[in-house]
């Protein structure tokens, strides 16, 4: 017999709990004894049964119902999956269960078999707290209502991620009327209902992936609270001045939202409109792709196909730089994506701030690599037609414009989706990332280092490929051994950081020490320096005073070393670089005549960030802080400009040549 418990409704201060407090279906009698809803069509008591990875069944009197409960401890990214058997009928359900001791991330996924590749109404509903808790620590989580066509061949699965959370009392109760997933095109919602969005060819119920819609009063209070947090924590001088007003305006739409999707997507839209590399939102708002698109594209100069399609003023062209070996629709490295649904690919990719939760932008408005890196995900979900030009690598000749319908893309998921690392080719004698998948082939914390295969005669030119600038502990420094190797063996070096995921300022400082003499280039304002300090009227004198105060502190950006090998020519390659991967090239630029930067400007994300998280794996973060130069100017929003602004050319890609790398190699050899 379960122990006696009191039942009550808790409203937490940190959001009256981020959603309207929907009444649960399960009940407790006067003695505190739990009972499933009599209308439940399926229940799981977690009293033991089939063995499930990561699930241990416990039996004691603290169980919510029955004799036991489940304890879930996930291993890495692997979920614990439990099959669910719902009636063979078309119905709409709401699922609810109880957890304690830790947060649980849980989904009910409905997959219609045989339709995963070409677009599918398969979907998943996530559990969020309802606000009901018991005196002994059980709290209820529930999904939004979701549909299941039980007359079709399908699988319904409960997927669980937790670190020692207990679960009990899962039930499914019919709620509302079944609605067939409507077919739609692109991002048009003309055939969709309230709370739905179009993706992958079907109208998707956005409510399934977000917390419930708060009640009318809380809807306004919560929007105001989130606006206050944004104003308190976000950004540097330019972003507070230029993008924060747009985001605050977008937040106002939350107050009149009529669905959970409209409410929380309004918040995601506001975050995206901050247009900041460090400012993102994560959550379960994701759907299956439609067709295969195993490609990477990059900004490039379409010198081989401008006769067929002129370039767009102010934007580079978009060329395929990596292609998977299967499911590629005959497209390959060197082919050009001219347009998506009639728009330049960059313009198309950067138009999804109000829909794509994975949307990501650089602070510098002239940096576009972030959107192109995610282009393949968006194509599979929202594009209807690609305009492409195919080219012959043997002759370098390109064909006519061709239109490729996304619905005609291969339906089978390919085995390889290349990692889009903005490096079309690698240049090691041995080792380095896999040239097909672009996955790192060495485990040295993602660092590949070695002589280049283009070395001739007595040359000893080295290259280093890595993506992170991370070092929390100087006693566990992943860059110490590579720098020692370069110091003792290299006559020149090409540092290929064309994917820069950032990391920490101490790592950025350390990675300058082999190559340049000491200098203090600026200061970090710190996490809380944005509160009022960078708001108008900000003057150079404000910044100069801050630099003077922090010049000798840990917040100073101190680069270089007295024992630097500053006679060694060092080329830095850049493409998509932000955060500490902004700071590092900033520390290298103007570091002496023997350091030169090649490629594209960085993201201009000279900040750190605050992160906030909620139940259900939902989280967001705001950039905070600023980089201030000795003259008082600030750096957020202005990426590091390379000494040579250079992009791949289509003709080089067709011929298997790496434009940026080869220019850097020529410079380290000649100094010209």
N, C-alpha and C positions, 0 to 999 in steps of 0.2 A: 504494500500500500504506500503510495507516495506520501511524503511528509506534508503536514498542513502548511499552507502558505497564504499570505494575504495577496490580493491583486490590486494594483492601482495603476493610474495613468501618470506618467512622468513627463513634464515639459521641461526640456533642458534649456538653459540660458543660451547655449551656443547655437541657437536657432530654434527655438521652440521645436526643435529637431528637424530642421531641413526638410519639412514636408508636412502636408496635412495629416493629422493624427486619425487615420482611418480605423474604425472599430474592427477588431479581429472577429473571425467567425467562431473560433474556439471559445469555450466558456469555462468559468470556475464557479463551483457551488459555494454555499455559505461556509463550508469547511476548508475552502481553498483547493478542492480537488478538481483537476483538469478534466475536460471532456471535449473530444472532437465535435465539430459541428455535425448535426444529424444529416445535413445535406451533402456532406463530403462524399465525393465519388471515388476518392482514393486517398489512403493514408499510409504513412510509414511511422512506426513507433520507435524505430531504432533500438529494438530489444534484442538484437543479434540477428544472424542470418548469413547471407552470402558474404564471402570474404571480399572486402573492397580495399584497394591500396590506400594507405594513409588513414584508414578508419579502424579504431579499436572500440569494441562494444564494452561498456561498463555497466555493472549491475549494482545499484545501491538505492537507498531510500530517498536520495535527493533527485531521482528521476522526475521529470515533469509528469509523465504518464507511464503506465506499465511498470516494468521492473528495471528498465535500463535506459541508457542513452548512448549516443555515439560521441567519441572524442576524435576530432579530425586534426591531423598534423600533416600538412602537405610537404612534399619534398621538392624544393626548387620551384620550377614553373609547372610541375605536373599536378593536375587536379585529381581529386578523388571523385570518380563518376559512379552514380547509382542509377540503374534503369528505372524508369517510371512507366507504369502500365495504366493508361487512361482508357476510357470507353471508346469503342469503335464508332464514334459519332462526330458530327461537326458541332463543336461547342466552344464556349469562351469560359476560361477558368481564371480564378485568382488563387495563387498558392501562398501559404503562410507556414512558418515554423518558428521554433524558439531556440535561442542560443544563449551561451553564457561563457564567462571566463576570458573571452577574447573576441575580437571582431572576426566575422566570417564573410568572405566574398563568395556568393552563391548565385548560380544561374539555373534556370530551367531552359534548356535548349530543345528546339523542335526542328528536326532535320528531315525533310522530305527526300527520300532516297532516290538516286538516279537523276537528280536535278541540280547538283552542286556546282557544276562548271559553267553552264550556259545562263546562269541567272536563276535564282531560286527564291521562293517565298519562305525558305527556312529562316528561323529567327530565334532569338533568345531573350528571356525576361530576367532581370536582375532583382534580387531581394534587397530592400532597404527597410530601416526601422520604422515601425508604426507609432512608437511612443508608449506601447503597453509593456510593462515590466512587472515582475513579481518581487516579493520581499526577499526571496532567497537568490536573486540575481539573474533569473531568466528574462530575456528580452525578446520581443516578437519582431520578426522581419517578414516582409511580404512583398509580392510582386504586384505590378499593375495587372489588370486583366489582360489576358493574351489568348489567342485563338489556336485551336488544334483541329485539323481535319483528320479525325481518326479513321475515316473511310479510305484514306490513302496510305500507301506503304510509307512508314515513317519511324523515327526513333525519337523518344522523348527521354531526356537524361537530366538528372540533377548533378551539377558540377560544383565541387566545393574546394575552396582554398582557405586554409586557416592555419594558425600556429598554436595548436592546443586549445581550440574552441570546442565546447560541448554543444550537441544538437539534439533536439527531441521534438516530437509532435508535429510532423509535416502533414499538411492536408491540402487537398484540392477541392474547391467549391465552385460550382457554376455561377457565373456572374455576367449578366448582359447577354447580348445576342451575337451569334457567330457572324463574322463578316469575312467573306473571301478576300484574300489579298488582291487588290486591283493592280492591273498592269499599268505602267507609266513609262515615260521616256525622259532620259536625261535627268534634269532636276525639276521638271515640271510637276506641280502638285495639283493640276487641274482635275485629275481623277481621284485624288486622295481626300481623306476626311480630316476632321479636326485632330490635331496631335500627330499627324502622319507626315512623312517626308518621302520623296522619291529617291531610290538608290538601287542600283543593280537591276533595274527593270521592273521593280515592284514598289508599291506604296508600303512603307515600313511604319510600324507603330512606334513613334519616338518615345511614348510614355513608358515603354518597357525597359528603357535604358537609363532612366533618371528617377530621382525621388519624386514623391507625389507633389501635386500642386498645393501650395499652402492655402489656408483659408484666406478670405478677402483681406482681413486686417493684417495678418502676418505677411501676406504677399507684398504689401507696401513697406512694412517695417523691415523685412528681410532685405528687400532691394536697397533701402536706405542704409542698412547696416553694411552690406557688401560694398556700396559706394564709399562709405566712410573708410573701410579697410583699404580700398584701392587708393584713396587720396592720402592715407597715412603712410602706406608702405611703398607705393610704386615709383620707380623710375628716376631718371636724371633730368637735367635741365631741358633738353630739347623734347624729350618724350612727354614730360609733364606739360610742356607748353603746346605741343602740336597734336599728340595722339590721345592724351588722357581726356580732353573735352569730348572727343568723339565717343570714347568708351562710356563716359558718364551719361551721355545722351542715349546710348544704346540701352543702358541699364533701366531707363525709364519705361521701356516697353514691357519689362517684367511685371510692372504694377497692374497692367490690364490684361495679362495673359489668361487664356481660358483653358489651358491644359498644362500638365507637367512638362511636356516637351517644349511648348512655347516658352514657358517660364525659364527652364534651365538652359535651353538653347539660346535664349536671350542673354543669359550670363556668359555662355561660351562665346557668343558673338562679340560682346563687349570686351572680353579678354583678347580675342583675336584682333580687334580694332586698336588695341594698344600698339600693335606692330612692333613687338619687342622679342628678341631672340630668346630671352630668359622667361618670357611670360606666356604660359601655356595652360591648357586644361586637359585632364585625362579622365577617361571614364569608359563605360561599356557601350557607348553609342557607336557601334560598328556593325557592318553587315557584310555578307559574302560578296565577293567580286563577281563580275559577269564576264566570262571569257578570260583568256590568258594574255598577259602583257608583260613578258619577262625581259624587260629592257631597262637600260639606264640612258638618260639623255643629259646633255650639257649645253651650256651656252657656247656657241662656236661661230666661226665665220664661214658662211655657205658659199665659198668662192667657186665651187664646182657646179652650183645649181642656181645661180642668181638670174640666169637667162630665163629659167622656167618660172621663178618666183622671186621678185625683188625683196630685199630685206625691209623690215619695218623700222622707221626712224626711231632712234633712242633705245632700241632693243637689239641684242644679238640674236642670231638664228639658233635653232634647236636641232642638234644632230645626235643620232644614236652613238653612244660611246662604248656600250657593252650590251651583248645580247645573249640570252640563254640558248643552249644548243637545241632546244625543242620548243614547240608551241609558239614559234616566233613569227608566224605568218609570212615567212620569207624575208622579213626585214633583218638588217644586219648593221654592223658598225659602219658608219659613214653615210647611211641613209638619213634623210631629213624629214622631220615632222614640221610641216609648214603651218598647219592650223588644226585646231580642235573645235569642232562645231562652229567653224567659220572665224575663229579668233586666233590670234597669235598664241602659241602654247603658254608663254609666260603670263600673258594677260588672262587667259582662261584659268590657269592654275592659281592665280592670285585673286580670283573672284569668289572663293568659297568660304570667306570668313563667317558667313551666316549659316553654314551647313556642315562643314567638315570639321569634326572635333580634333583631328590630327593636323589642322592648319597651323602653319609655322612660318614666320617671316623674320627677316633680318631687320635690325634697327635702321641701317643705312638704306634709304629708298632705292639706291642704285645697285643693291645686291639682290640677286634673284635665285641663287643656287638652291635655297631651301625649298622653294616651290617645285623646281624641276626635280629635285631628289625624290619628292613624293608624287610626282606626276603619274607614275604607273598605277598607284593605288586609286587615284581619282579617276583616271581613264576607265578602269574596270567598273567603277560604280556610277559615274555620271556622264561620261562621254557617249555620244551617239555616232559620231563620224570623225575619222581622222583624214586629213589631207596630207599625203606623203609623197616623197620623191625617192625612188629607188635608184641606186647608182652601182656601176660596175667597178669593183675594186681593181680588176686587171687593167682596165683602160682609163679609169677615172672619169668616165662619161656617165652622165645622169639622164634618166628618162623623163617622161612627162609627169605632170601632176596626176595623182591617182587618189580616189576616194575609197576609204576602207571603213565599212560599217562595223561598229563595235559588236553588234549582234552576230557577226560572222567570224569573230575571233575564235581560235580553237577553244573547245569547251573543256578539254582535259587539263587539269592542273599540271604544269610542267614540274620536273624534278628539281630544276635549278632556276631560282630568281637571283641574278647577280646582285651582290652588294654594291650599291651606287656610291663609290668612293671618289669619284671625279678624277680617277687616274686611268686613262685608257690603256696604258701599258706599264709594265714593270721592267726594271733595267739591271737586275742583279745577275751576277755570274751563276749563282745557285741560290736557292731559297726564295724568300719573298712570298707575298700572297699568291693564292691560286689564280692563274690568269683567266680561268673560265668563270669561276664563282666569285672571284675577288675576296674570298675568305682568307684571313691570315693563315699561313701554313706553319708559322712558328708560334710557340707558346710563350715567348719572352715578353709577356704583358703587352702583346700587340705590337712589339717593336721588331722591324726587320732591318738589318744592317749588313752591309757588305760592299765589296768592290763592284763597280759597274762593269757590265759586259763590253762596253765601248772603249775600255782602257786600251791604249796602244803603247808599245815600246816601254818606257820606264814610268809611265803614268801610274799613280795610285789614287785615283779618284774614287771616293766612296759615296754611297747614297744611303739614306735612312728614311724609312717609311713608318709612320705611326699616326695615330688618330687622337690620342689624348695627351693632355698636359697636366698630369695628375701626380701629386706627391704630397701626402699628408704627414709623413714621417721621414725626416732626412736620413734616419738610420735604415730605412727601407726604400731606397731611391732606385727606381727602375732604370733611370737614365745614367747612373754613375758609370756602369760598365761600358755602355756604348760610347760615352764621351771619352773614357780612357782609351778605348780602341781607336777612336778618331784621332785623339791627341798623338798617339804613338805610331799610327800607320798611314793616315790619309795625307796626301799632298793637296787635296781640295775636296770639298764635300757638297753634295746636293741634298738638301733637307726637304723631302717631299711631304709636306703637311697639307695636301690638297683636300683632306677631310680633317677638320679640327673640331673635336667634340668638347673642347675646353677641359677644365679641371680646377687647378689651384694656382694662386699667384706665386707661391714659393717655387713651384715647378717651372713656371714661366721665367722666373728670375734665374734659376739654375741653368736652364737651357740656353741662356745667353753667355754664360761665364767662359766657355771655351773660345768664344769667337770675338769678343769685344772688350774694350777697357771699361773700368767702372764709371757709372753715372747714376744719378737719381733723376728719373725722367718725369715723375709726377707723384701723386698720392691718390690713394683710395679714400673716399669720404667716409666709408664705413656704412653699416646697415641702416642706421637711423639718420644719416645725414640728409635724407630727402625731405624730412618733415619741415617744410617751410623754407629751408635753406636755398633750394634751387628754384623756388617760385619767383616770379617777377616781383620787384625789379632786381634781377641778379646782375652783378657787374663783375668785371675782371678783378676789381679790388677785393670783392668777396672771396673769389677763388685764390688770389694771391695770399690773402690772410690765412686761408685754410692750408695752403701748401707750406707756408712758413711755420704754422703750428704743428703740422704732421711730418715735417721734413726729416726729422731724426727718429721717427717712431716706426713701429712695425707696419704702419700703413703706407710708408714710402715705397715706391716701386724702384728698387735698387738693382741695377743690372750690371753685367760684366764682372771681370776679375782682373787683378794685376798680372796674373800669369797667363792671360789669354793668348792663344795663338792667332793674333790678329793679322798675321802676314799670310794666313791660309785663306784662299778665296773660298767663299761660302755663299752658295745660292739657296734661297728660300723659295719654295713653290707653294702658292696659295690658291684656294678656290672657294671652299665652303668652310669658313673658320669663324668661331665665335667664342665669347667668354675668355677663359685663359688662353684660348687659341687666337684671340685678338691681342691679348697682352703680350704674348711671346713675340709675334712679329713686330709689335710696337717697340719692344725691347731690342730687336735686331735692326730695325730701320735707322738709318743715319748712324750706324755703329762703326763706320769707318769705310774706307775706299774698297776694302776687300769683302764687304757684305752687300749683296744685292737681292732685291725681292722681285719675283716674277709671278705673273698670273692675274688674278682678279682681287678686288678689294675685299676685305673681311666684313663681318656682319656689323661691327660697331657696337658690340654688346659689352661695354666696359662697366660691368656691374656684377653684383652677386644677386641672390634672390632669397625671398621667404617662401616657404612651401606650406600649404594648408591641405589637410586631407580629411575625408569624411568616410563613412561606411561605404561598402560596396565597391571599393577600389576607386572611388571618385576623388580626385585631387586637383589642385591648381597651384600655380606659383606666380609671384610677382617679382620682377626685377627690382632691385633696390640698391642705392648707393650710386656713386659716380666716380669717374677718373678725372682728376684736375691737373692740368699742366702748370709749370711754373709761371706762365704768363696769365694764369687765371682762366683760360679757356677750358671747356669741358669736351669729353670725347664720345659719350654715348650718342649714337645716331650717325657717327662719322667713322666708317671703317678705315683700317690702315690701307693706304694707297700703295700698291707695289711700285717699285722704281720703273718697272716695265709692265704696263697694262697690256697683257697679251692673253689671247684665248686660242683654243685649238682651231685649226682650219679643217674644213671638210676634205680638201684634197689630201692633207696629211693623214687624216684618219683612214681614208680609203687606201692609202699606200702603207698603212701600218706604222706611221710616224707619230711621235708624241711632240707636238709643236712647242709646248711650253718647256718641256724637259730639254729638248734639243737646243733651244735658244739659251737656256741656262748652262748647258754643257759647253756651248761655244764660248760663253763669257768666262767660265771658270778656266778654260784653256787659254784664252787670249787676253782677257781683261777688257775686251772691246764689245 
